[in-house]
Amino acid sequence: MLSVDDQLLDHFASAGPGLCPEAAGRLGLHVSFAKKRCEMLCEHGLLYESDTVYDITELGETYLETRE
């Protein structure tokens, strides 16, 4: 995991479901990089994507709680 992964998870945990380009803009990331990281987080079950909208999963929430 990269620090940007934590930032993306934090974003979706606090902002709720949203689009990857929106998250990228708020975090100062290039959209294509953020999209790749969101896809990776989905593959590991920390985010899920439905119709291009991403949201954090229960596993993602648990990760954020145990990280601190």
Buried (B, 14 or more C-beta within 10 A) or exposed (E): EEEBBEBBBBBBBEEEEBEBBBBBEEEEBEBEEBBEBBEBBBEEEBBBBEEEBBBBBEBBBEBBEEEE
